[in-house]
Amino acid sequence: MRYVVFTNTPAHVHCYKHAVGDLQSRGHDVLVLGRDYGCTADLLEWYDLPHEVYGYCDTSKWSLLTRLPAHYARAIRAARRFDPDLIFGMGGYAAHTGALLRTPVALLIDSEVTGLDHAISTPFARTVLTPDTFQTELCEDHHVFPGLKECAYLHPDVYERDPSVRDRLGLDPDEAFAIVRLNAFGSHHDVGKAGFTPGRRRQLIEALAEHATVLVSDEGGDMAFDDVPARPFSLHPALLHDALAEADLLVADTQTMVTEAALLGTPAVRSNSFVGDDDMGNFLELERRGLIFNEAAFDEAIERAVAVLRAEGTDEIWRRRRNAYLAETCNLADVIVDVATSLGDPGGVDALARFGREPTERPAASGEPEVAPLPTE
């Protein structure tokens, strides 16, 4: 069979990379349609995925809006030439391409806040897949899986950390280090949202630097390092997860890397204007499991981050919590392949259940009790 997969952001590349390789190894043809956004194109090249780039946009909302018509035109032409049996994606590009080509679409969605995108994409999908933490029913064909989108590439079945990343970063074997991830807030779902101001970035870095080496991953690329006690993450972006797995702490005003840290067993402090009573289900669940901290107030975020760096035994605590959580999740890459080979019909995929029901094949819990998300125990 033939499959088109849309990867509009770097996270989408990671999400589908193992499934694409598995489908190819089974003799299927796959075309990945990528948007040159951030390091998306770099990752497609790094993982040697069969791809075409359908357009470029930078990290500003205006860039995406002005280029959207051309993006659609190129993507639809490429998909029509490839003539797929099924299209995978995470929003409007995939859904509308499938509608025009009369090709079934499977959407993988993990964010409740993109309501407009859901409204214009889910009516065209054969099936919609979300984590079981998702709090909003999207359509009649909404199915859930146990875990998070990031389980497609950070589940223990598919991910093995590379400890050589410390040498690549010039860090000693026992040197404590923290990663600060800064969001560009340039996506359509970031309208009206904000993270760390330049002044707060400096204040955060200075506080962390008293306890650890600080590496900064800046999505917007506008962070100045001349007079702050930090340096940029300078390796290929494909190595960022290995660095995150080795880190003692992540502090971020972004989203995806926080869930990635949780699945890698690295404490994470998340602070942005998304945090609040109506926060996304995955972040609420990860905080309930003691894997991340959601702090709306900046001062409290700094206080929490410093407390984690000063605490004793954090590595073992987070390793135990992470293992307990992952024991209840699926390898999402396998689920994606199963949905693909069933042409978007989730009925025979054991790990999936309709929205509102427990997945039928959820692995047994490890016995780890629910714990309060504190830096020490």
Secondary structure as UniProt FT lines:
FT   STRAND          2..7
FT   HELIX           10..25
FT   TURN            26..27
FT   STRAND          29..36
FT   TURN            38..39
FT   HELIX           40..46
FT   TURN            47..48
FT   STRAND          51..56
FT   HELIX           61..82
FT   STRAND          86..89
FT   HELIX           92..101
FT   STRAND          105..108
FT   TURN            112..113
FT   HELIX           115..121
FT   HELIX           122..124
FT   STRAND          127..131
FT   TURN            132..133
FT   TURN            140..141
FT   STRAND          142..145
FT   TURN            149..150
FT   HELIX           151..154
FT   TURN            156..158
FT   TURN            163..164
FT   HELIX           165..169
FT   TURN            173..174
FT   STRAND          177..182
FT   HELIX           188..190
FT   TURN            191..192
FT   HELIX           198..209
FT   TURN            210..211
FT   STRAND          213..218
FT   TURN            226..227
FT   STRAND          231..232
FT   HELIX           237..239
FT   HELIX           240..246
FT   STRAND          249..252
FT   HELIX           256..264
FT   STRAND          268..270
FT   TURN            273..274
FT   TURN            277..278
FT   HELIX           281..288
FT   TURN            289..290
FT   STRAND          292..294
FT   HELIX           298..310
FT   HELIX           314..326
FT   TURN            327..328
FT   HELIX           332..341
FT   TURN            342..344
FT   HELIX           346..348
FT   TURN            350..351
FT   STRAND          353..354
FT   TURN            355..356
FT   TURN            360..361
//
